[in-house]
Amino acid sequence: MIAACYKKFFFQGWTLILHREACSEEICKIISSKAVVYPGQNSLKLVQATDKSRVFEGFFKFKGKSTKAYVKQFLCYLSCRYAKYFVLTSRAQKAFRASLMLEGNGIMAPKPLALMEKKYGPFCIDSILIIRDVPDSMQLSEKLHSLSSDLFINTLKKKRKMIREFGKVVGKMHQKKIMHGDLRLRNVLVQEKAEELLFWFIDNERTKRIDRFSSRHARKNLVQIYVRVQVSNTDRMRFLQAYAQQTGMSRQETKAMAHKVLNRIWWRKKKI
């Protein structure tokens, strides 16, 4: 079942779930012009290419205005290892559902404009997700790096506030029994609005709500955050204290969590 603000229809062998305030002609043009196959000729610009997905940027009409958005094409594989992507829910659909689930739980995620899937019988052979850009935002990893290079007292206060606020947001997400699939800081965008900090979670194809959410799930996310972050141990504790305050962890539980997380980080770095 899809949200009321989306509509479902079929076009040239594709199944589309489109936001009602997005322009269907522009979305369908991606299919008819094969814009993701021949970018650049159809106002889409390739910004990222990996062995698992390709990401393009372009402009689409949303609520009557030109809006920057990203088109993420999830690539399919022909090996037995990736056969599940053909018969199970596509990664684009998982990301679509997870983004709406986060939004429904008060966690920020870029709004999907469209989900596009092409099937051959029961097999999904291509899937595309189009999501809105978050204006005036920056990857949290880059933002913390820029703040860490400036030793002025106001900048340090700003960095510490950002770390604490992020700890509260992650704590809120875990309170809702939600685990992000890959909570590295490059998958979090930070947006500053006046005195308010907003954190947006992206790359949500593995993000899910877990009914039996446990400390093991929480630790996995915390390790993903910590393992490559170039901040001091004091800043790590600021984050964990804010997280513990949000989740209601006791002082003893916080120490135990910190000990387990740091041990796991040490083990992972040893393997690298």
C-alpha positions as CSV (number, residue, x, y, z in Angstrom):
1,M,0.0,0.0,0.0
2,I,1.4,3.4,-1.0
3,A,0.9,6.7,0.7
4,A,-2.0,8.9,-0.5
5,C,0.4,11.5,-1.9
6,Y,1.7,9.0,-4.5
7,K,0.1,7.5,-7.5
8,K,0.9,4.2,-9.3
9,F,0.8,3.7,-13.1
10,F,2.5,1.9,-15.9
11,F,4.6,3.2,-18.8
12,Q,6.5,1.4,-21.5
13,G,6.9,-1.7,-19.4
14,W,7.9,0.1,-16.2
15,T,5.9,0.4,-13.0
16,L,6.0,3.9,-11.6
17,I,5.1,5.2,-8.2
18,L,5.1,9.0,-8.5
19,H,4.5,11.9,-6.1
20,R,1.3,13.6,-7.1
21,E,2.9,17.0,-7.2
22,A,5.8,15.9,-9.4
23,C,5.7,16.2,-13.2
24,S,4.9,12.8,-14.7
25,E,6.0,13.9,-18.2
26,E,9.5,14.7,-17.0
27,I,9.8,11.4,-15.1
28,C,8.5,9.4,-18.1
29,K,11.1,11.2,-20.3
30,I,13.8,9.5,-18.3
31,I,12.5,6.1,-19.6
32,S,11.6,7.1,-23.1
33,S,14.8,9.0,-23.8
34,K,17.0,6.4,-21.9
35,A,18.5,9.3,-20.0
36,V,20.3,7.1,-17.5
37,V,21.9,5.2,-20.4
38,Y,23.0,8.4,-22.2
39,P,23.4,11.1,-19.6
40,G,24.3,14.6,-20.5
41,Q,22.1,14.7,-23.6
42,N,18.9,14.7,-21.5
43,S,19.7,17.3,-18.7
44,L,21.0,14.6,-16.4
45,K,24.6,14.7,-15.1
46,L,26.4,11.7,-13.8
47,V,27.8,12.5,-10.3
48,Q,28.7,9.1,-9.0
49,A,29.3,5.7,-10.6
50,T,30.1,2.5,-8.7
51,D,29.7,-1.2,-9.3
52,K,26.4,-1.2,-7.4
53,S,24.7,2.0,-8.5
54,R,24.9,5.1,-10.6
55,V,23.7,8.5,-9.4
56,F,22.7,11.5,-11.6
57,E,21.6,15.0,-10.8
58,G,19.0,17.0,-12.6
59,F,16.1,19.4,-12.2
60,F,12.4,18.4,-12.1
61,K,9.2,20.3,-11.5
62,F,7.8,19.7,-8.0
63,K,4.9,21.7,-6.7
64,G,5.2,23.9,-9.8
65,K,8.8,24.9,-9.1
66,S,12.1,23.6,-10.6
67,T,13.7,21.4,-8.0
68,K,17.1,19.8,-7.9
69,A,16.9,16.0,-7.5
70,Y,19.1,12.9,-7.7
71,V,18.3,9.9,-9.8
72,K,19.8,6.7,-8.4
73,Q,19.9,3.7,-10.7
74,F,20.4,0.4,-8.8
75,L,22.4,-1.9,-11.0
76,C,21.5,-5.6,-11.3
77,Y,23.9,-8.5,-11.2
78,L,24.0,-11.7,-13.2
79,S,25.8,-13.8,-10.6
80,C,24.1,-16.3,-8.2
81,R,25.3,-14.2,-5.3
82,Y,23.0,-11.3,-6.4
83,A,20.1,-13.4,-7.6
84,K,18.0,-12.2,-4.7
85,Y,17.9,-8.7,-6.2
86,F,15.8,-10.1,-9.1
87,V,13.1,-11.9,-7.1
88,L,12.9,-10.0,-3.8
89,T,11.9,-6.4,-3.2
90,S,14.2,-4.1,-5.3
91,R,16.8,-1.9,-3.5
92,A,15.1,1.1,-5.0
93,Q,11.8,0.1,-3.4
94,K,13.4,-0.7,-0.1
95,A,15.0,2.8,-0.1
96,F,11.6,4.4,-1.1
97,R,9.8,2.6,1.8
98,A,12.6,3.3,4.3
99,S,12.6,7.0,3.5
100,L,8.8,7.3,4.1
101,M,9.2,5.2,7.2
102,L,11.8,7.5,8.6
103,E,9.7,10.6,7.8
104,G,6.7,9.0,9.4
105,N,8.7,8.5,12.6
106,G,10.0,12.1,12.7
107,I,13.4,11.4,11.3
108,M,14.6,13.5,8.3
109,A,15.1,11.8,5.0
110,P,15.0,13.3,1.5
111,K,11.5,13.0,-0.1
112,P,11.2,10.5,-2.9
113,L,9.7,12.0,-6.1
114,A,9.4,8.7,-7.9
115,L,10.1,5.0,-7.8
116,M,10.6,3.2,-11.1
117,E,10.8,-0.6,-11.6
118,K,11.1,-2.7,-14.7
119,K,10.2,-6.3,-14.4
120,Y,10.4,-9.4,-16.6
121,G,7.8,-11.7,-15.2
122,P,8.6,-12.0,-11.4
123,F,12.1,-10.6,-11.9
124,C,13.1,-7.0,-11.3
125,I,15.7,-6.2,-14.0
126,D,16.0,-2.5,-13.4
127,S,15.1,0.0,-10.6
128,I,15.4,3.7,-10.2
129,L,14.7,6.1,-7.3
130,I,14.4,9.9,-7.7
131,I,14.8,11.9,-4.5
132,R,14.8,15.6,-3.8
133,D,18.0,17.4,-3.0
134,V,18.5,18.9,0.5
135,P,19.4,22.5,-0.2
136,D,22.3,24.2,1.7
137,S,23.4,20.9,3.2
138,M,26.8,19.1,3.5
139,Q,27.9,15.6,4.4
140,L,28.4,15.4,8.1
141,S,31.8,13.9,7.6
142,E,32.9,17.0,5.6
143,K,31.3,19.4,8.0
144,L,33.0,17.9,11.0
145,H,36.3,17.9,9.2
146,S,36.1,21.6,8.3
147,L,35.1,22.5,11.9
148,S,38.0,20.4,13.3
149,S,40.5,22.4,11.3
150,D,39.4,25.7,12.9
151,L,40.5,26.1,16.6
152,F,38.6,29.3,17.3
153,I,36.4,28.9,20.4
154,N,33.2,29.7,18.6
155,T,33.9,27.0,16.0
156,L,34.7,24.5,18.7
157,K,31.4,25.3,20.4
158,K,29.6,24.8,17.1
159,K,31.3,21.5,16.5
160,R,30.5,20.2,20.0
161,K,26.9,21.3,19.6
162,M,26.6,19.5,16.3
163,I,28.1,16.3,17.8
164,R,25.6,16.4,20.7
165,E,22.6,17.2,18.5
166,F,23.6,14.3,16.2
167,G,23.8,12.0,19.2
168,K,20.2,12.9,20.2
169,V,18.9,12.3,16.6
170,V,20.6,8.8,16.5
171,G,19.2,8.1,19.9
172,K,15.7,9.1,18.8
173,M,16.0,6.8,15.8
174,H,17.0,3.9,18.0
175,Q,14.2,4.7,20.4
176,K,11.9,4.2,17.4
177,K,13.5,0.8,16.8
178,I,15.1,1.9,13.5
179,M,18.5,0.8,12.4
180,H,20.2,2.6,9.5
181,G,21.8,0.2,7.1
182,D,25.0,2.1,6.7
183,L,25.4,4.9,9.3
184,R,28.7,6.3,8.1
185,L,28.8,10.1,8.3
186,R,28.9,10.5,4.5
187,N,25.4,9.1,4.6
188,V,24.2,11.9,6.8
189,L,23.6,15.4,5.6
190,V,23.6,18.3,8.0
191,Q,21.5,21.5,7.2
192,E,21.8,24.6,9.3
193,K,18.6,26.7,9.6
194,A,19.1,29.8,11.8
195,E,20.1,28.2,15.2
196,E,18.6,24.8,14.3
197,L,20.6,21.8,13.0
198,L,18.8,19.3,10.8
199,F,20.2,15.9,10.1
200,W,19.1,14.0,6.9
201,F,19.7,10.3,6.4
202,I,20.4,9.1,2.9
203,D,21.2,5.7,1.2
204,N,18.4,4.0,3.0
205,E,18.0,0.8,1.1
206,R,19.1,-1.2,4.1
207,T,17.4,0.9,6.7
208,K,14.7,-0.9,8.6
209,R,12.5,-1.0,11.7
210,I,13.3,-3.9,13.9
211,D,10.6,-5.1,16.3
212,R,13.1,-6.8,18.6
213,F,15.6,-3.9,18.5
214,S,18.5,-4.7,20.8
215,S,21.8,-3.2,22.0
216,R,23.5,-5.3,19.3
217,H,21.7,-3.4,16.6
218,A,22.5,-0.1,18.3
219,R,26.2,-1.0,18.6
220,K,26.4,-1.8,14.9
221,N,25.3,1.7,14.0
222,L,27.5,3.3,16.6
223,V,30.6,1.4,15.3
224,Q,29.7,2.6,11.7
225,I,29.7,6.2,13.0
226,Y,32.9,5.9,15.0
227,V,35.2,3.8,12.9
228,R,36.4,6.4,10.4
229,V,35.5,9.6,12.3
230,Q,38.5,11.9,12.8
231,V,37.4,13.4,16.1
232,S,38.8,13.2,19.6
233,N,37.8,10.6,22.2
234,T,36.3,13.5,24.2
235,D,34.0,14.3,21.2
236,R,33.1,10.6,21.0
237,M,32.0,10.7,24.6
238,R,30.0,13.9,24.0
239,F,28.1,12.1,21.3
240,L,27.6,9.0,23.4
241,Q,26.4,11.0,26.4
242,A,23.8,12.8,24.3
243,Y,22.8,9.5,22.8
244,A,22.5,7.9,26.3
245,Q,20.5,10.8,27.6
246,Q,18.0,10.5,24.7
247,T,17.6,6.8,25.0
248,G,17.5,6.8,28.8
249,M,20.6,4.6,29.3
250,S,22.1,4.6,32.8
251,R,25.7,5.6,33.5
252,Q,26.7,2.0,33.9
253,E,25.0,1.0,30.6
254,T,26.7,3.9,28.8
255,K,30.1,2.8,30.0
256,A,29.4,-0.8,29.0
257,M,28.3,0.4,25.5
258,A,31.3,2.6,25.1
259,H,33.6,-0.2,26.0
260,K,32.0,-2.6,23.5
261,V,31.9,-0.1,20.7
262,L,35.6,0.9,21.2
263,N,36.7,-2.7,21.3
264,R,34.8,-3.4,18.1
265,I,36.3,-0.3,16.4
266,W,39.8,-1.5,17.5
267,W,39.1,-4.9,16.0
268,R,37.9,-3.5,12.7
269,K,40.8,-1.1,12.3
270,K,43.2,-4.0,13.0
271,K,41.7,-5.8,10.0
272,I,42.0,-2.9,7.6
